[in-house]
Amino acid sequence: MAKRKKANYKIDGMNYEAQHWCFKNNYRIYPVVVKDGFNIHIDVGHKHYEIGQLLKEADLYQEIWNLYQTIYNKNKDAKSN
């Protein structure tokens, strides 16, 4: 059986501080497979949000990192660390 080729995607701007802040403040961002690609879901505590934009696998992980950064920039001063 042939081995499956692992996909390598270039992701710009991986801010681990923003990701850590989001995890610490109960933000969970994850992909969900739909018929024609992927959607991104965001959970904040018991609230659930779905990003309606349909994404390809190549763009998915970059968009998740962009969301971590956006959420961090909007809320880092409003909530305590």
C-alpha positions as CSV (number, residue, x, y, z in Angstrom):
1,M,0.0,0.0,0.0
2,A,1.3,3.4,-0.9
3,K,2.1,5.9,1.8
4,R,-0.1,9.0,1.9
5,K,1.8,12.2,1.1
6,K,1.7,14.6,4.1
7,A,0.6,18.1,3.2
8,N,2.9,21.0,4.1
9,Y,1.2,24.4,4.4
10,K,3.1,27.6,4.9
11,I,1.6,29.6,7.7
12,D,2.6,33.2,8.3
13,G,2.3,34.9,11.6
14,M,1.9,32.1,14.1
15,N,1.5,34.0,17.4
16,Y,1.6,31.5,20.2
17,E,1.0,34.2,22.8
18,A,-2.4,35.0,21.0
19,Q,-3.2,31.3,20.9
20,H,-2.3,30.8,24.6
21,W,-4.5,33.8,25.5
22,C,-7.4,32.4,23.5
23,F,-7.1,29.0,25.2
24,K,-6.8,30.6,28.6
25,N,-10.0,32.6,28.0
26,N,-12.0,29.6,26.8
27,Y,-11.9,30.3,23.1
28,R,-11.8,27.2,20.9
29,I,-11.4,27.5,17.2
30,Y,-11.6,24.4,15.1
31,P,-12.4,23.3,11.5
32,V,-15.5,21.3,10.6
33,V,-15.8,19.3,7.4
34,V,-18.7,20.3,5.1
35,K,-19.7,19.0,1.7
36,D,-17.5,21.3,-0.4
37,G,-14.7,22.2,2.0
38,F,-14.3,23.4,5.6
39,N,-16.1,25.9,7.9
40,I,-14.5,27.3,11.1
41,H,-16.4,27.1,14.4
42,I,-15.6,29.2,17.5
43,D,-16.7,28.2,21.0
44,V,-16.5,30.8,23.8
45,G,-17.6,29.1,27.0
46,H,-21.1,27.9,26.2
47,K,-21.6,30.1,23.1
48,H,-21.0,28.7,19.7
49,Y,-20.3,30.7,16.5
50,E,-19.9,29.5,12.9
51,I,-17.9,31.3,10.3
52,G,-20.0,31.0,7.2
53,Q,-17.0,31.3,4.8
54,L,-16.2,28.1,2.9
55,L,-12.5,27.4,2.9
56,K,-10.1,25.0,1.1
57,E,-7.8,22.9,3.2
58,A,-4.8,24.9,2.0
59,D,-6.3,28.2,3.5
60,L,-7.8,26.7,6.6
61,Y,-5.0,26.7,9.0
62,Q,-3.8,30.2,8.1
63,E,-7.3,31.5,8.7
64,I,-7.4,29.8,12.2
65,W,-4.2,31.5,13.1
66,N,-5.5,34.9,11.8
67,L,-8.6,34.4,14.0
68,Y,-6.4,33.8,17.1
69,Q,-4.6,37.0,16.4
70,T,-7.8,39.0,15.7
71,I,-9.5,37.8,18.9
72,Y,-6.3,38.5,20.9
73,N,-5.9,42.1,19.5
74,K,-9.6,43.0,20.2
75,N,-9.8,41.6,23.7
76,K,-6.3,41.5,25.3
77,D,-6.8,44.8,27.2
78,A,-10.5,44.2,28.0
79,K,-10.0,40.9,29.9
80,S,-7.4,40.1,32.5
81,N,-4.5,37.7,31.6
